[in-house]
Amino acid sequence: MAKANGGSLPILISGGGIGGLITAYALARQGLPVRLFEQSPEFREVGAGIQLGPNIFRVLEKVGLKEAVLADAHRPPAQEMRDALTGRLITRIPLADEFYARFGQPYAVTHRADIHGTFLEACQSSNLITLETSRRVDGYEDRGDRVTVTLDDGEDVDGTALIACDGMWSKIRERIVGDGKPRVSGHIAYRGVLKREDVPEDLWRPDVVLWAGPRTHFVHYPLRRGELYNLVAVFHSDHYEEGWNAEGSKDIMWQHFKNEVPQVKRMLERIETWRMWVLCDREPVKNWTKGRVTLLGDAAHPMLQYLAQGACMATEDAIILADKVAATRGDLPAAFQAYQQERYLRTARVQIMARVYGEFYHARGVTAELRDLMLSPRTPQQSYDGIAWLYGGP
Ligand SMILES: Cc1cc2nc3c(=O)[nH]c(=O)nc-3n(C[C@H](O)[C@H](O)[C@H](O)COP(=O)(O)OP(=O)(O)OC[C@H]3O[C@@H](n4cnc5c(N)ncnc54)[C@H](O)[C@@H]3O)c2cc1C
């Protein structure tokens, strides 16, 4: 699929995931033509949920997409952490009025396809954006005054710059950063989505609930205005497979959850086919820009999902990058440097803290006792203070 646009040389984007689409839209809002290449035959996101902190809504409001994203989302009243062996409540963080009063933006959960679809529609409504599927970016040449991208069919395309939004296994990152393959965390995520009517009434909860177990955790929450229910089960495993959509063995998962409370096991039993992600991240870097080429989203700073922030960070990146392009009046190398400078410490902090949260969720023995001792007495305001560095930004 291609949509025509005329005018001057465009900015080129590789990758049409959440990061690529919102970047295209944010740049087009600044009046810049954009040409986006997606390797898949269609624009789509896998069927799973995504949590959206108040920080993403702060930047979406700037580009007029906040309400569109919220329209399909679910607003959970609270986030709960429970002990998966005893069922005991460890902590409950309200996400409604008190939370809104503190951060000035909501907390929401949505289907990945819904937020991706909103960004896609926004791009399709702009005559400055050309969207092209079944087109893989295989290489590029920075020629000083422009960038030439080579596509998989051998075609060369010129642009004023290249923004690589090509995800965790980014080919362009190999050229710019050259830090090899992502780090395999040793954690694996299984996910499934149920229809509301397939969730037993006594198990349905409007909250985001996290069951913390020894070397496991299990999260569930409603999606799509409450019509669907999202389940994610995470456990330690040295299995490795690239990509986000392999089928996961039920038997292997079951071994890790068999000692957990009936509420967890009854939910896990409801899913027929699990899809699996091998969780990876990278060490933070500060050199993800070179001349007229830069990285964005998971290509720049892939993180574990334990703070539920990868898509939020990609969206913050996009809107800040577009602001820098506007501020430097078309000096794209300068804009990319300014964007990287503003982003690298914030995203590095999320990369590092996501690992720490993962350790906490999966704690055993004394570490688990310590976690419970630290979290249980917290008031909502103390919980908000602890996460204000993230939710209060960017
Ligand atoms: C289990 C799990 C749960 C998560 N939960 C949350 C959450 O609750 N909240 C949150 O904010 N984030 C969450 N995330 C993180 C979030 O999903 C990612 O950070 C986000 O999707 C990254 O978007 P992206 O556009 O940078 O990369 P991707 O989504 O990986 O998109 C990259 C795109 O580039 C395309 N591509 C790749 N190579 C090429 C090429 N050479 N040429 C052209 N196209 C190419 C791909 O086909 C793909 O469409 C979670 C992640 C996982 C694994």
The ligand as a Tripos MOL2 file, in Angstrom:
@<TRIPOS>MOLECULE
LIG
   53    58     1     0     0
SMALL
NO_CHARGES

@<TRIPOS>ATOM
      1 C1          5.3690   -8.7670   27.3400 C.3       1 LIG1
      2 C2          5.4840   -7.3010   27.0520 C.ar      1 LIG1
      3 C3          4.6240   -6.4070   27.6600 C.ar      1 LIG1
      4 C4          4.7410   -5.0410   27.4290 C.ar      1 LIG1
      5 N1          3.9160   -4.1920   28.0890 N.ar      1 LIG1
      6 C5          4.0420   -2.8610   27.8960 C.ar      1 LIG1
      7 C6          3.2020   -1.9560   28.6000 C.ar      1 LIG1
      8 O1          2.3500   -2.3720   29.3980 O.2       1 LIG1
      9 N2          3.3420   -0.6170   28.3590 N.ar      1 LIG1
     10 C7          4.2750   -0.1330   27.4690 C.ar      1 LIG1
     11 O2          4.3670    1.0990   27.2880 O.2       1 LIG1
     12 N3          5.0960   -0.9790   26.7950 N.ar      1 LIG1
     13 C8          5.0020   -2.3170   26.9950 C.ar      1 LIG1
     14 N4          5.8230   -3.1650   26.3120 N.ar      1 LIG1
     15 C9          6.8640   -2.6080   25.4150 C.3       1 LIG1
     16 C10         6.3280   -2.2050   24.0690 C.3       1 LIG1
     17 O3          5.5730   -3.2330   23.5050 O.3       1 LIG1
     18 C11         7.4760   -1.8680   23.1280 C.3       1 LIG1
     19 O4          8.4200   -1.0880   23.8040 O.3       1 LIG1
     20 C12         6.9680   -1.0900   21.9260 C.3       1 LIG1
     21 O5          6.0320   -1.8410   21.2100 O.3       1 LIG1
     22 C13         8.1490   -0.7210   21.0180 C.3       1 LIG1
     23 O6          7.6680   -0.1000   19.8570 O.3       1 LIG1
     24 P1          8.6510    0.1720   18.6270 P.3       1 LIG1
     25 O7          7.8020    0.8250   17.5920 O.co2     1 LIG1
     26 O8          9.8830    0.8530   19.1080 O.co2     1 LIG1
     27 O9          9.1300   -1.2800   18.1540 O.3       1 LIG1
     28 P2          8.2740   -2.4960   17.5330 P.3       1 LIG1
     29 O10         6.9220   -2.5480   18.1160 O.co2     1 LIG1
     30 O11         9.1550   -3.6920   17.6590 O.co2     1 LIG1
     31 O12         8.1140   -2.1130   16.0030 O.3       1 LIG1
     32 C14         9.1660   -2.2630   15.0830 C.3       1 LIG1
     33 C15         8.5630   -2.3240   13.6770 C.3       1 LIG1
     34 O13         9.6080   -2.2440   12.7260 O.3       1 LIG1
     35 C16         9.4070   -3.2180   11.7290 C.3       1 LIG1
     36 N5         10.7430   -3.4990   11.1740 N.ar      1 LIG1
     37 C17        11.7690   -4.1570   11.7660 C.ar      1 LIG1
     38 N6         12.8530   -4.1740   10.9700 N.ar      1 LIG1
     39 C18        12.4980   -3.5020    9.8420 C.ar      1 LIG1
     40 C19        13.1990   -3.1520    8.6400 C.ar      1 LIG1
     41 N7         14.4800   -3.5090    8.4450 N.pl3     1 LIG1
     42 N8         12.5420   -2.4460    7.6880 N.ar      1 LIG1
     43 C20        11.2430   -2.0660    7.8570 C.ar      1 LIG1
     44 N9         10.5280   -2.3890    8.9640 N.ar      1 LIG1
     45 C21        11.1600   -3.0690    9.9600 C.ar      1 LIG1
     46 C22         8.7550   -4.3700   12.4640 C.3       1 LIG1
     47 O14         8.0530   -5.2380   11.5680 O.3       1 LIG1
     48 C23         7.8130   -3.6310   13.4080 C.3       1 LIG1
     49 O15         6.5780   -3.3370   12.8100 O.3       1 LIG1
     50 C24         5.7240   -4.5530   26.5340 C.ar      1 LIG1
     51 C25         6.5790   -5.4420   25.8890 C.ar      1 LIG1
     52 C26         6.4660   -6.8100   26.1440 C.ar      1 LIG1
     53 C27         7.4220   -7.7350   25.4620 C.3       1 LIG1
@<TRIPOS>BOND
     1     1     2 1
     2     2     3 ar
     3     2    52 ar
     4     3     4 ar
     5     4     5 ar
     6     4    50 ar
     7     5     6 ar
     8     6     7 ar
     9     6    13 1
    10     7     8 2
    11     7     9 ar
    12     9    10 ar
    13    10    11 2
    14    10    12 ar
    15    12    13 ar
    16    13    14 ar
    17    14    15 1
    18    14    50 ar
    19    15    16 1
    20    16    17 1
    21    16    18 1
    22    18    19 1
    23    18    20 1
    24    20    21 1
    25    20    22 1
    26    22    23 1
    27    23    24 1
    28    24    25 2
    29    24    26 1
    30    24    27 1
    31    27    28 1
    32    28    29 2
    33    28    30 1
    34    28    31 1
    35    31    32 1
    36    32    33 1
    37    33    34 1
    38    33    48 1
    39    34    35 1
    40    35    36 1
    41    35    46 1
    42    36    37 ar
    43    36    45 ar
    44    37    38 ar
    45    38    39 ar
    46    39    40 ar
    47    39    45 ar
    48    40    41 1
    49    40    42 ar
    50    42    43 ar
    51    43    44 ar
    52    44    45 ar
    53    46    47 1
    54    46    48 1
    55    48    49 1
    56    50    51 ar
    57    51    52 ar
    58    52    53 1
@<TRIPOS>SUBSTRUCTURE
     1 LIG1         1 GROUP 0 **** ****
